[in-house]
Amino acid sequence: MITVTNRIQVKKGMAMKMAPNFTQPGPLQQYEGFHKVEVHVSTQFDEYDEMNVMMYWDSIEAFEVWRNSEDFKATHKRPSAGDEPNPNSPLIKSLIVISEIASSISK
């Protein structure tokens, strides 16, 4: 099993408002190998809030099917602002991290 984490830095005060957008029902749940999405929010930083959007998948191949799908493109489509960053966007930056679950423990 793998996790795909999108570490997203957003303007202060925006993470808790944005978090539910990542767990709305949609086509993602129909994809083979998908397990769940969790959104973790950290407000400890002075300059920004951070959301860690964690997706759990059976394999990187299953994730890639989703990532290359028309559903993914439609879900992630944003209005075009040309080459200029949108000054109204709460997004500061993001980083995708793909990890293999090497060890875990549960109750």
C-alpha positions in Angstrom: 0.0 0.0 0.0 1.1 3.6 -0.7 0.2 7.0 0.4 0.2 10.0 -1.9 0.4 13.2 0.2 -0.1 16.7 -1.3 1.5 19.1 1.2 -0.2 22.3 0.5 0.8 25.7 2.0 -2.1 28.2 2.1 -2.6 31.6 3.5 -3.2 31.8 7.3 -6.7 30.9 8.3 -7.6 29.2 5.0 -6.7 25.5 5.7 -9.7 24.6 7.8 -12.0 26.3 5.4 -10.5 24.4 2.4 -10.1 21.0 4.0 -13.7 19.7 3.3 -13.3 20.4 -0.4 -10.9 17.4 -0.6 -13.3 14.9 0.9 -16.4 15.6 -1.1 -18.0 12.5 -2.7 -17.0 12.1 -6.3 -15.5 9.8 -9.0 -12.3 9.2 -7.0 -14.1 6.6 -4.9 -14.9 4.5 -7.9 -11.3 3.9 -8.8 -9.8 0.4 -8.3 -7.2 0.4 -5.6 -8.4 3.6 -3.8 -9.0 3.3 -0.1 -9.5 6.8 1.5 -8.5 10.4 1.7 -7.6 12.2 5.0 -6.9 15.9 5.3 -4.6 16.9 8.1 -4.3 20.6 9.0 -1.4 22.3 10.8 -1.7 25.9 12.0 1.6 25.9 13.9 3.5 28.0 11.3 3.6 31.8 11.5 3.6 32.5 7.8 1.1 29.9 6.5 -1.3 27.0 7.3 -0.4 23.6 5.9 -2.8 20.9 4.7 -1.6 17.3 4.2 -4.0 15.7 1.9 -3.3 12.0 2.2 -4.6 9.4 -0.3 -4.3 5.7 0.4 -3.9 3.4 -2.6 -3.1 -0.3 -3.2 -0.3 0.6 -5.6 1.4 3.4 -7.5 -0.1 1.9 -10.6 -3.6 2.3 -9.3 -2.9 5.9 -8.3 -1.5 6.6 -11.8 -4.7 5.4 -13.4 -6.5 8.1 -11.4 -3.9 10.7 -12.0 -4.0 10.2 -15.8 -7.8 10.1 -15.9 -10.3 12.6 -17.3 -11.9 12.6 -13.9 -8.7 13.8 -12.3 -8.3 16.6 -14.9 -11.9 17.7 -14.4 -11.6 17.6 -10.6 -8.4 19.7 -10.6 -9.3 22.2 -13.3 -8.9 25.8 -12.3 -9.8 29.0 -14.1 -6.9 30.1 -16.3 -5.2 33.3 -15.2 -2.6 33.2 -18.0 1.0 33.2 -16.8 0.4 35.4 -13.8 -0.3 33.9 -10.4 -3.8 34.7 -9.1 -3.4 37.1 -6.2 -6.7 36.0 -4.7 -5.7 32.4 -4.5 -5.1 31.1 -1.0 -2.5 28.6 -2.4 1.2 29.4 -1.6 2.8 26.2 -2.8 2.4 22.4 -2.9 4.5 19.3 -3.0 3.4 15.8 -3.9 5.1 13.0 -1.8 4.5 9.3 -2.7 5.5 6.9 0.1 5.3 3.2 0.5 3.8 2.1 3.9 6.7 0.2 5.4 5.4 -0.3 8.9 2.2 0.4 10.9 0.4 -0.5 14.1 -3.3 -0.3 15.0 -5.4 -0.9 18.1 
